[in-house]
Amino acid sequence: MQQRYKSTRGGTAQDDYSFEDALFSGYAPDGGLFVPVSLPSINREKDQYSLWSNMTFPELAYDVLRKFISPTEIDDANLKSICDKSFPLDAFDEECYIPIKDVGSSLHIAELFHGPTFCFKDFGMRPVINLLSCFAELRSR
């Protein structure tokens, strides 16, 4: 089933957008943000959390993104390539990508500054840029 997106404000006549439409639009026409029409389920029978804990960061990114991006929009090979390009191990200074630090009192902090530009945006914008590039290539065919 293809994942579809709608506006958080619910004020658009067309409340059914593809991932590509949502990505290239940025904001919905009514000024809202795009969110999935329905959230994908996590397969507890297969112990999905345990499977994820043993994946590399690019593999985890692929598995999570696949739940939000239909194979009819980006095939498996392209999505895997996007994840590999977005999160190469040599671009991050920690093997685990996002170190979690215990700061006491059951409080933990995710250090999102271990990417190539030492900024949290390395984790969000790298895949966005690669997704935009992939769609641009697919459109030009």
Contacts in CASP RR format, 6 or more apart in sequence:
PFRMAT RR
TARGET T0000
AUTHOR 0000-0000-0000
METHOD contacts of the structure
MODEL  1
MQQRYKSTRGGTAQDDYSFEDALFSGYAPDGGLFVPVSLPSINREKDQYS
LWSNMTFPELAYDVLRKFISPTEIDDANLKSICDKSFPLDAFDEECYIPI
KDVGSSLHIAELFHGPTFCFKDFGMRPVINLLSCFAELRSR
1 70 0 8 1.000
2 18 0 8 1.000
2 70 0 8 1.000
2 72 0 8 1.000
2 73 0 8 1.000
3 19 0 8 1.000
3 36 0 8 1.000
3 37 0 8 1.000
3 40 0 8 1.000
3 67 0 8 1.000
3 68 0 8 1.000
3 69 0 8 1.000
3 70 0 8 1.000
4 16 0 8 1.000
4 17 0 8 1.000
4 18 0 8 1.000
4 36 0 8 1.000
4 37 0 8 1.000
5 16 0 8 1.000
5 17 0 8 1.000
5 18 0 8 1.000
5 19 0 8 1.000
5 21 0 8 1.000
5 22 0 8 1.000
5 34 0 8 1.000
5 35 0 8 1.000
5 36 0 8 1.000
5 37 0 8 1.000
6 12 0 8 1.000
6 15 0 8 1.000
6 16 0 8 1.000
6 17 0 8 1.000
6 28 0 8 1.000
6 34 0 8 1.000
6 35 0 8 1.000
6 36 0 8 1.000
6 37 0 8 1.000
7 15 0 8 1.000
7 28 0 8 1.000
7 29 0 8 1.000
7 30 0 8 1.000
7 31 0 8 1.000
7 32 0 8 1.000
7 33 0 8 1.000
7 34 0 8 1.000
7 35 0 8 1.000
8 28 0 8 1.000
8 32 0 8 1.000
8 33 0 8 1.000
8 34 0 8 1.000
8 35 0 8 1.000
9 28 0 8 1.000
9 30 0 8 1.000
9 31 0 8 1.000
9 32 0 8 1.000
10 28 0 8 1.000
10 30 0 8 1.000
10 32 0 8 1.000
11 28 0 8 1.000
11 30 0 8 1.000
12 28 0 8 1.000
12 29 0 8 1.000
12 30 0 8 1.000
15 37 0 8 1.000
16 37 0 8 1.000
17 25 0 8 1.000
17 28 0 8 1.000
17 34 0 8 1.000
18 70 0 8 1.000
18 73 0 8 1.000
19 68 0 8 1.000
19 69 0 8 1.000
19 70 0 8 1.000
19 73 0 8 1.000
20 73 0 8 1.000
20 135 0 8 1.000
22 28 0 8 1.000
22 34 0 8 1.000
23 128 0 8 1.000
23 131 0 8 1.000
23 132 0 8 1.000
23 135 0 8 1.000
24 132 0 8 1.000
24 135 0 8 1.000
25 34 0 8 1.000
26 34 0 8 1.000
27 33 0 8 1.000
27 34 0 8 1.000
28 34 0 8 1.000
36 68 0 8 1.000
40 67 0 8 1.000
40 68 0 8 1.000
42 48 0 8 1.000
42 49 0 8 1.000
52 60 0 8 1.000
52 63 0 8 1.000
55 63 0 8 1.000
57 87 0 8 1.000
57 89 0 8 1.000
57 96 0 8 1.000
57 97 0 8 1.000
57 98 0 8 1.000
58 80 0 8 1.000
58 83 0 8 1.000
58 84 0 8 1.000
58 86 0 8 1.000
58 87 0 8 1.000
58 88 0 8 1.000
59 83 0 8 1.000
61 83 0 8 1.000
61 86 0 8 1.000
61 87 0 8 1.000
61 127 0 8 1.000
62 79 0 8 1.000
62 80 0 8 1.000
62 83 0 8 1.000
65 79 0 8 1.000
65 82 0 8 1.000
65 83 0 8 1.000
65 127 0 8 1.000
66 76 0 8 1.000
66 79 0 8 1.000
69 79 0 8 1.000
69 131 0 8 1.000
74 82 0 8 1.000
74 131 0 8 1.000
74 134 0 8 1.000
74 135 0 8 1.000
74 138 0 8 1.000
78 134 0 8 1.000
78 138 0 8 1.000
82 127 0 8 1.000
82 130 0 8 1.000
82 131 0 8 1.000
82 134 0 8 1.000
83 127 0 8 1.000
85 126 0 8 1.000
85 130 0 8 1.000
86 126 0 8 1.000
86 127 0 8 1.000
86 130 0 8 1.000
87 97 0 8 1.000
87 126 0 8 1.000
87 127 0 8 1.000
89 95 0 8 1.000
91 115 0 8 1.000
91 116 0 8 1.000
91 122 0 8 1.000
92 114 0 8 1.000
92 115 0 8 1.000
92 116 0 8 1.000
92 122 0 8 1.000
93 114 0 8 1.000
93 115 0 8 1.000
94 111 0 8 1.000
94 114 0 8 1.000
97 114 0 8 1.000
97 123 0 8 1.000
98 110 0 8 1.000
98 111 0 8 1.000
98 112 0 8 1.000
98 114 0 8 1.000
98 123 0 8 1.000
99 110 0 8 1.000
99 111 0 8 1.000
99 114 0 8 1.000
100 108 0 8 1.000
100 109 0 8 1.000
100 110 0 8 1.000
100 111 0 8 1.000
101 108 0 8 1.000
101 109 0 8 1.000
101 111 0 8 1.000
102 108 0 8 1.000
103 109 0 8 1.000
112 119 0 8 1.000
112 120 0 8 1.000
112 122 0 8 1.000
112 123 0 8 1.000
113 119 0 8 1.000
113 120 0 8 1.000
115 122 0 8 1.000
115 123 0 8 1.000
116 122 0 8 1.000
END
